[in-house]
Amino acid sequence: MPQWKFTRSGFTAVIFSLCLAWIFRYLSFVRKIILSTPLLVTGIAILSVCCSPVAPIRGGNDRAIEWANRNGGASSSGSGGASMGTLVRQINLKQDMVRAGTCGRRVVRRMNPRYITIHSTQNYSADAWKHSLALKRGALRAPKRPGGNRIGYLIWHFTVDDKVALQHMPTNEQGEHADFNGPGNNYSIGIEMCEHRGSNLSATMDRTAKLAAYLMVKNGIPLRNVVPHYHWPRRGAHPPNKNCPHFLMDNGRPGRKWNAFLGKINYYYARMRG
């Protein structure tokens, strides 16, 4: 058997060769990493997009319908926009206006509304559409007299039943629905609630509460200025304060039922304000 003899120079050469081989192998590994870097960066970018929370799109809030564009009402905005839009759609508000210059609008008196006056029709055979038709035909008359009705007709701003709310005149015009030439007519928006046979009175009151809340928002009217017809004394009438809306009065005057109705209005008002 041959015998191998290692010299110092030979041993050094072997070690040097092994080191070179290891270095080349290491450089090859580093090269692979460098070549794969774009793919690695792309993958990290995709993950960062897919896993990050997504912010809401700006300017996409639901906005309340602008049915009062010609009524002088200011548009409302705010963080509660989506809630307001939903509630306003639930009112199902439609315009069925008395033509300017006719019947209850034969004389136009401008108004800056400060109050909302709630009435009941005490008509058990007519819904909102029938009341609107009567207003447009001038069928709802009243004696014209000094200190009393100023135009010989009755007119108010909205009539509400269990299915719809109808607008008859702009909210910046005075109606004839409360107290003749007093502040109830001069400064308040009049809402009549229907109570015809077969209707759902609870649904009518709920729709009215939403409408009142929306009018509060649009016109800057505080809850304390949402009043029943009873609130306005009628000069020359007996009794001067009418039991109206009668189904929200306690013994002919505001009490527990009226306060509960105000609470419903305030609840919708708070939701619309957000």
C-alpha positions as CSV (number, residue, x, y, z in Angstrom):
1,M,0.0,0.0,0.0
2,P,1.4,3.4,-0.9
3,Q,2.0,5.9,1.8
4,W,1.0,9.6,1.5
5,K,3.2,12.2,2.9
6,F,1.7,15.7,3.6
7,T,4.0,18.6,3.5
8,R,3.2,22.0,4.9
9,S,2.7,23.5,1.4
10,G,0.4,20.7,0.4
11,F,-1.8,21.0,3.5
12,T,-2.1,24.8,2.9
13,A,-3.1,24.2,-0.7
14,V,-5.9,21.8,0.4
15,I,-7.3,24.3,3.0
16,F,-7.2,27.1,0.4
17,S,-9.2,25.0,-2.1
18,L,-11.8,24.2,0.5
19,C,-12.2,27.9,1.4
20,L,-12.6,28.9,-2.2
21,A,-15.3,26.2,-2.7
22,W,-17.2,27.5,0.3
23,I,-16.9,31.1,-0.8
24,F,-18.3,30.3,-4.3
25,R,-21.1,28.3,-2.8
26,Y,-22.0,31.3,-0.4
27,L,-21.9,33.8,-3.4
28,S,-24.2,31.6,-5.4
29,F,-26.7,31.6,-2.4
30,V,-26.5,35.3,-2.1
31,R,-27.1,35.7,-5.9
32,K,-30.3,33.7,-5.7
33,I,-31.6,35.9,-2.9
34,I,-30.8,39.1,-4.8
35,L,-32.6,37.8,-7.9
36,S,-35.7,36.9,-5.9
37,T,-35.9,40.2,-4.1
38,P,-38.5,41.9,-6.5
39,L,-40.9,39.0,-6.0
40,L,-40.4,39.2,-2.3
41,V,-41.1,43.0,-2.2
42,T,-44.2,42.5,-4.4
43,G,-45.6,39.9,-2.1
44,I,-45.0,42.1,1.0
45,A,-46.8,45.0,-0.8
46,I,-49.8,42.9,-1.6
47,L,-50.1,41.6,2.0
48,S,-49.8,45.1,3.4
49,V,-52.8,46.3,1.2
50,C,-55.0,43.3,1.9
51,C,-54.5,43.3,5.6
52,S,-54.7,47.0,6.4
53,P,-58.0,48.5,7.6
54,V,-59.8,50.4,4.8
55,A,-60.9,53.9,5.6
56,P,-64.4,55.0,4.5
57,I,-64.6,56.7,1.1
58,R,-64.9,60.4,1.7
59,G,-67.9,62.3,0.4
60,G,-70.1,59.2,0.2
61,N,-72.5,59.9,3.1
62,D,-76.2,59.4,2.4
63,R,-77.9,62.9,2.3
64,A,-81.4,63.9,3.1
65,I,-83.8,64.4,0.2
66,E,-84.0,68.0,-0.8
67,W,-87.8,68.3,-1.1
68,A,-87.8,71.8,0.3
69,N,-85.5,73.4,-2.4
70,R,-88.2,76.0,-3.1
71,N,-89.4,76.4,0.4
72,G,-86.6,78.5,1.8
73,G,-85.4,75.7,4.1
74,A,-81.6,75.2,4.5
75,S,-80.0,71.9,3.8
76,S,-78.8,70.0,6.8
77,S,-75.5,68.1,7.0
78,G,-73.4,66.4,9.6
79,S,-72.2,63.0,10.8
80,G,-75.8,61.8,11.1
81,G,-76.5,62.2,7.4
82,A,-77.2,58.6,6.7
83,S,-79.6,58.3,9.6
84,M,-81.4,61.5,8.4
85,G,-81.7,60.2,4.9
86,T,-83.3,57.0,6.0
87,L,-85.8,58.7,8.4
88,V,-86.8,61.3,5.8
89,R,-87.5,58.6,3.2
90,Q,-89.7,56.9,5.8
91,I,-91.8,60.0,6.0
92,N,-92.8,59.4,2.4
93,L,-93.2,63.2,1.8
94,K,-94.8,64.4,-1.4
95,Q,-95.7,67.8,-2.7
96,D,-99.4,68.5,-3.7
97,M,-99.3,72.3,-3.5
98,V,-102.2,74.7,-3.6
99,R,-101.5,76.9,-6.6
100,A,-100.2,80.3,-5.6
101,G,-102.8,83.1,-5.9
102,T,-105.7,80.7,-5.4
103,C,-107.8,79.6,-2.4
104,G,-105.8,79.5,0.8
105,R,-102.8,81.0,-1.0
106,R,-104.6,83.8,-2.7
107,V,-102.7,86.2,-0.3
108,V,-99.1,85.3,0.2
109,R,-97.6,86.4,3.6
110,R,-94.0,85.6,4.1
111,M,-92.9,83.8,7.3
112,N,-89.7,82.9,9.1
113,P,-90.9,79.8,11.0
114,R,-90.2,79.7,14.7
115,Y,-92.8,77.1,15.8
116,I,-94.4,73.8,14.6
117,T,-98.1,73.4,15.5
118,I,-99.6,69.9,15.6
119,H,-103.3,69.4,14.8
120,S,-105.8,66.6,14.3
121,T,-108.4,66.8,11.5
122,Q,-111.3,65.4,13.5
123,N,-112.5,64.3,10.0
124,Y,-113.3,60.6,10.1
125,S,-113.9,60.1,6.4
126,A,-110.9,61.7,4.7
127,D,-107.2,60.7,4.3
128,A,-104.3,63.1,3.4
129,W,-105.1,63.1,-0.3
130,K,-108.7,64.0,0.2
131,H,-107.8,66.9,2.5
132,S,-105.3,68.1,-0.1
133,L,-108.0,68.0,-2.8
134,A,-110.3,70.0,-0.6
135,L,-107.6,72.6,0.0
136,K,-106.9,72.9,-3.7
137,R,-110.6,73.3,-4.5
138,G,-111.2,75.9,-1.8
139,A,-113.7,73.7,-0.1
140,L,-112.5,74.5,3.4
141,R,-113.9,77.9,4.0
142,A,-114.0,80.1,7.1
143,P,-115.8,83.4,7.8
144,K,-113.5,86.3,6.9
145,R,-113.7,88.9,9.7
146,P,-111.5,91.5,11.5
147,G,-109.5,89.7,14.2
148,G,-110.5,86.4,12.7
149,N,-109.7,84.5,9.5
150,R,-107.9,86.9,7.2
151,I,-108.6,85.3,3.8
152,G,-111.8,83.3,4.1
153,Y,-110.1,79.9,3.7
154,L,-108.3,77.4,5.9
155,I,-104.9,76.2,4.9
156,W,-101.9,74.6,6.6
157,H,-98.5,73.3,5.5
158,F,-98.7,69.5,5.8
159,T,-101.3,66.7,6.1
160,V,-100.1,63.3,7.4
161,D,-101.8,59.9,7.4
162,D,-100.6,56.4,8.0
163,K,-99.2,56.1,4.4
164,V,-98.0,59.5,3.3
165,A,-97.2,63.2,4.3
166,L,-98.4,65.8,1.8
167,Q,-97.2,69.4,1.6
168,H,-99.7,72.0,0.5
169,M,-97.7,75.3,0.8
170,P,-94.1,76.5,1.3
171,T,-92.9,76.6,4.9
172,N,-91.9,80.2,4.5
173,E,-95.5,81.3,4.0
174,Q,-98.1,81.9,6.7
175,G,-101.1,79.6,6.9
176,E,-104.6,79.9,8.4
177,H,-104.7,77.0,10.9
178,A,-104.2,78.2,14.5
179,D,-105.1,81.6,16.0
180,F,-106.3,84.0,13.3
181,N,-103.9,86.9,13.3
182,G,-101.8,85.6,16.2
183,P,-98.3,84.1,16.4
184,G,-99.6,80.6,15.7
185,N,-100.4,81.6,12.2
186,N,-97.7,84.2,11.8
187,Y,-94.8,82.1,12.9
188,S,-95.7,78.4,12.9
189,I,-95.7,75.5,10.4
190,G,-99.0,73.7,10.6
191,I,-99.2,69.9,10.5
192,E,-102.6,68.1,10.4
193,M,-102.9,64.5,11.4
194,C,-105.6,62.4,9.8
195,E,-107.8,60.1,11.8
196,H,-110.1,58.6,9.2
197,R,-111.8,55.2,9.9
198,G,-109.6,52.2,9.1
199,S,-106.3,54.1,9.4
200,N,-103.5,53.2,11.7
201,L,-103.3,56.2,14.1
202,S,-100.1,55.0,15.7
203,A,-98.4,55.0,12.3
204,T,-99.8,58.5,11.5
205,M,-98.3,59.8,14.8
206,D,-95.0,58.2,14.1
207,R,-94.8,59.7,10.6
208,T,-95.8,63.1,12.1
209,A,-93.0,62.8,14.7
210,K,-90.4,62.2,12.0
211,L,-91.7,65.1,9.9
212,A,-91.7,67.4,12.9
213,A,-88.1,66.4,13.8
214,Y,-86.9,67.0,10.2
215,L,-88.6,70.4,10.2
216,M,-86.8,71.2,13.5
217,V,-83.5,70.4,11.9
218,K,-84.1,72.3,8.7
219,N,-85.4,75.4,10.3
220,G,-83.5,75.5,13.6
221,I,-86.7,75.1,15.7
222,P,-86.1,73.9,19.3
223,L,-88.3,71.1,20.8
224,R,-89.9,73.6,23.2
225,N,-91.4,75.3,20.2
226,V,-93.2,72.2,19.0
227,V,-96.7,72.8,20.3
228,P,-100.3,71.5,20.1
229,H,-103.0,73.7,18.6
230,Y,-104.2,74.0,22.2
231,H,-101.2,76.3,22.8
232,W,-102.6,79.2,20.8
233,P,-105.6,80.9,22.3
234,R,-108.2,82.1,19.7
235,R,-109.6,85.5,20.4
236,G,-113.4,85.4,20.4
237,A,-113.7,81.6,20.5
238,H,-115.1,79.7,23.4
239,P,-113.2,78.0,24.9
240,P,-110.2,80.0,23.6
241,N,-107.8,77.0,23.7
242,K,-109.0,74.2,21.4
243,N,-108.8,70.5,22.5
244,C,-106.5,69.7,19.6
245,P,-105.0,67.3,18.8
246,H,-107.7,65.7,20.9
247,F,-106.2,62.2,21.1
248,L,-102.9,63.6,22.5
249,M,-104.6,65.8,25.2
250,D,-105.4,64.7,28.8
251,N,-108.7,66.1,29.9
252,G,-108.6,68.7,27.1
253,R,-105.0,70.0,27.7
254,P,-101.4,68.9,27.3
255,G,-100.2,66.2,29.7
256,R,-98.7,62.7,29.8
257,K,-99.8,61.8,26.2
258,W,-98.4,65.1,24.7
259,N,-95.1,64.7,26.6
260,A,-94.8,61.1,25.3
261,F,-95.3,62.4,21.8
262,L,-92.7,65.1,22.3
263,G,-90.3,62.4,23.5
264,K,-90.8,60.5,20.2
265,I,-90.1,63.7,18.2
266,N,-86.9,64.3,20.3
267,Y,-85.8,60.7,19.7
268,Y,-86.0,61.2,15.9
269,Y,-84.4,64.6,16.2
270,A,-81.4,63.2,18.0
271,R,-81.0,60.5,15.4
272,M,-81.1,63.0,12.5
273,R,-78.6,65.2,14.2
274,G,-76.3,62.2,14.6
